[in-house]
């Protein structure tokens, strides 16, 4: 019997444990899991190029802000800055085909013109159903944009002409500009693009395009820049075998060697010694492209989304403005000035506020103590005055008391004299008179009535005298 009950309890506990495990499993496995969206981003340069991590970080930040979307984002690199466009494109195309085989790519982000050209060229082979979101200076053909799966993106100007025009306005006496615009050896179109963009400015200033075959030659040319000239640094690639120096680092070398102001267009060059320029923010481009991709993932068609115009921002290095004597008030109103040397107030504001607060509190405490001391001195003075007045009053009272006692004694003496000299003698006279009347009555004297009348008058006078003394 006991064995059967034990088996029954064991069976009940097993059922409960199985039920709990099933419930926990049901909670851990949602009925409708969110689908995973695959998005790839194609950068034109290498992974270690300074703009690549900035752009990738901006893209990922937008995707991570959408908690209701699960985005698998992959950053790929064309590396056309190190290899020929053809070689880099074939290598990346083969890599993407193998890496994403059997996986649906929802959206492709193509950063810069070279990446856009790659994405358009290889889309039929690698991701035929994926819309393309581009970021570049050249607008893809209308037929490609309107044809499914479509293309949309962020169209940005180069800023070449705007930056130089701004530099000339800040240096109106400039007669010559040395333009440094040498792209990678495998990119021969960069210099042509720059010349086309800056052509309209040749009627305002002499433009000399630097063609240096080596970095020492470039720096020597920069050092020889004449007065009333500017250096306009756009790009220079030093890609000797085993010695690769990226353009931002060369910008610092150029700025250090230059005897005249240096201007540029890249955000990553700020802080290298250039004065500034009209800059296209890398992070803004990545964010805007990712926001367009989000709309596509939400169901919008790429060809229905309008192109976004990138914003160019005048950006300057405050230290270089000071170095070359450029007044900040002459900059465009929407300019962003970096690396300002903070004022003493900006640097030590909280220390100043804290010290000021302590000083104010101490001053208030000191004033309070002084006021309290004055009140105490006044109270002590009043108390001393009261004590003096009380002492004087006490002396007066004592004097009055002595005077009163003296007056009382004098009055008593006077009363005693009157009682002794006047009343006493009169009473004695009455006693003698009564004795005489008694003897005369005994003898039968007939004139006793007159003497009795006289004694009566004396007694009345004595009574009046006693009443007067009592009244006094």
Secondary structure, 3 states (H helix, E strand, C coil): CHHHHHHHHHHHHHHHHHHHHHHHHHHHCCCCCCCEEEEEEEECCCCCCHHHHHHHHHHHHHHHCCCCCEEEEEEEECCCCCCCHHHHHHHHHHHHHHHCCCCCCCEEEEECHHHHHHHHHHHHHHCCCCEEEEEECCCCCHHHHHCCCCEEEEECCCCHHHHHHHHHHHCCCCCEEEEEEECCCCCCHHHHHHHHHHHHHHHCCEEEECCCCCHHHHHHHHHCCCCCEEEEEEEECEEECCEEECHHHHHHHHHHHCCCCEECCEHHHCCCCCCEEEEECHHHHHHHHHHHHHHHHCCCCHHHCCCEECCEEEEEEHHHHHHCCCCHHHCCCCCEEECCCCCHHHHHHHHHHHHHHHHHHHHHHHHHHHHHHHHHHHHHHHHHHHHHHHHHHHHHHHHHHHHHHHHHHHHHHHHHHHHHHHHHHHHHHHHHHHHHHHHHHHHCCCCHHHHHHHHHHHHHHHHHHHHHHHHC
